[in-house]
């Protein structure tokens, strides 16, 4: 089996499915896939890997409770709420690569795959659950592919 790992950045197409939460058990109940409505999603792990490389680190000197000696503790600089929101929005924009079949209720025109549309979709709980499920599937697929590569 030959796998092009460079192709992993383009994302995979998933047929959209609605979901709701069962009030009695708290489980997610998935509907059947909706024909003609697809979302192209890629793993957002590479995005966060790159962000971590660029994060600013700071060293804080703390007193060790037993030895009473100052020791350096390196940690990432704390982010503001706006910085966290911006990073989350950038990650969503990175991870959702394409949209097909989603139409505006008023104009009947297909939604473009813009950052505003992606962020708007993520405000809906059902789309957030769908996105999360797709991320899990992408991650589990990568684990299986990695295991197969290591066997060869």
C-alpha positions in Angstrom: 0.0 0.0 0.0 1.4 3.4 -1.0 0.4 6.5 0.8 1.1 10.1 -0.1 1.6 11.9 3.2 2.0 15.2 1.4 -1.7 14.9 0.4 -2.8 14.9 4.0 -2.9 18.7 4.1 -5.7 18.9 1.5 -8.4 17.5 3.8 -11.0 14.8 3.4 -14.6 15.2 2.3 -17.3 14.2 4.8 -21.0 14.0 4.1 -22.8 16.2 6.7 -25.1 14.7 9.3 -27.3 16.4 11.8 -27.1 15.5 15.5 -28.9 16.1 18.7 -28.3 15.2 22.3 -30.5 12.6 24.0 -32.0 14.3 27.1 -32.2 11.1 29.1 -28.7 9.7 28.5 -26.7 12.7 27.2 -25.6 10.6 24.2 -25.3 12.0 20.7 -27.9 10.8 18.3 -26.7 11.1 14.6 -29.1 11.3 11.7 -28.5 9.8 8.3 -26.0 11.7 6.1 -27.6 14.5 4.0 -26.9 13.9 0.3 -25.3 16.8 -1.5 -24.1 18.6 1.7 -20.4 18.0 2.2 -17.6 19.5 4.2 -13.9 19.2 3.5 -11.9 19.0 6.8 -8.3 18.5 7.6 -6.6 17.8 10.9 -5.9 20.9 12.9 -2.9 19.3 14.7 -0.3 20.7 12.3 -1.8 24.2 12.9 -1.4 23.9 16.7 2.0 22.3 16.3 3.2 25.4 14.4 1.5 27.7 16.9 3.3 26.1 19.8 6.7 26.6 18.1 6.0 30.3 17.9 4.7 30.8 21.4 6.7 33.0 23.7 8.1 31.3 26.8 8.8 33.0 30.0 10.9 32.0 33.0 9.6 32.6 36.5 11.7 32.1 39.6 9.9 30.2 42.3 11.0 29.1 45.8 11.2 25.4 46.2 9.1 24.6 49.3 11.5 22.1 50.8 14.9 23.6 49.9 13.8 27.2 50.0 16.0 27.8 47.0 14.9 29.8 44.0 14.4 27.6 40.9 13.6 28.6 37.3 10.2 27.5 35.9 9.8 27.9 32.2 6.3 28.2 30.9 4.3 29.6 28.0 3.4 33.2 28.4 -0.3 33.5 29.3 -2.6 34.4 26.4 -5.3 37.0 26.7 -8.9 36.1 26.0 -8.8 37.9 22.6 -5.6 36.0 21.6 -7.2 32.7 22.5 -10.3 33.6 20.5 -8.2 34.6 17.5 -6.2 31.4 17.6 -9.3 29.3 17.8 -10.9 31.2 14.8 -7.7 30.8 12.8 -7.6 27.0 13.6 -11.2 26.6 12.4 -10.4 28.5 9.3 -7.4 26.3 8.7 -9.2 23.0 9.4 -12.3 23.5 7.3 -11.1 23.5 3.7 -14.2 23.3 1.6 -18.0 23.4 1.6 -20.4 21.9 -0.9 -24.2 22.1 -1.1 -24.8 24.5 1.8 -27.3 27.2 0.6 -28.4 30.4 2.2 -32.1 30.1 3.3 -33.0 33.6 1.9 -31.0 33.9 -1.3 -30.8 30.2 -2.2 -27.2 30.7 -3.2 -24.5 28.3 -2.2 -22.3 29.5 0.7 -18.7 30.3 -0.2 -16.0 28.7 1.9 -14.9 31.9 3.7 -13.7 32.4 7.2 -16.9 34.2 8.2 -19.1 31.3 7.0 -16.9 28.7 8.7 -17.0 30.6 12.0 -20.8 31.1 11.6 -21.3 27.3 11.1 -19.2 26.5 14.2 -21.7 28.6 16.4 -24.3 25.9 15.8 -24.0 23.0 18.3 -24.9 20.4 15.7 -22.1 21.6 13.4 -19.6 21.7 16.2 -20.4 18.1 17.1 -20.0 17.1 13.4 -16.7 18.9 13.1 -15.4 17.2 16.3 -16.5 13.8 15.0 -14.7 14.4 11.8 -11.5 15.4 13.6 -11.6 12.2 15.6 -12.0 10.2 12.4 -9.1 12.0 10.8 -6.9 11.4 13.8 -7.8 7.7 14.1 -7.1 7.3 10.3 -3.6 8.8 10.8 -2.9 6.5 13.6 -3.8 3.5 11.5 -1.8 4.8 8.5 1.2 5.4 10.8 1.0 1.8 12.2 0.9 0.4 8.6 3.9 2.5 7.6 5.9 1.2 10.6 5.1 -2.4 9.7 6.5 -1.9 6.2 
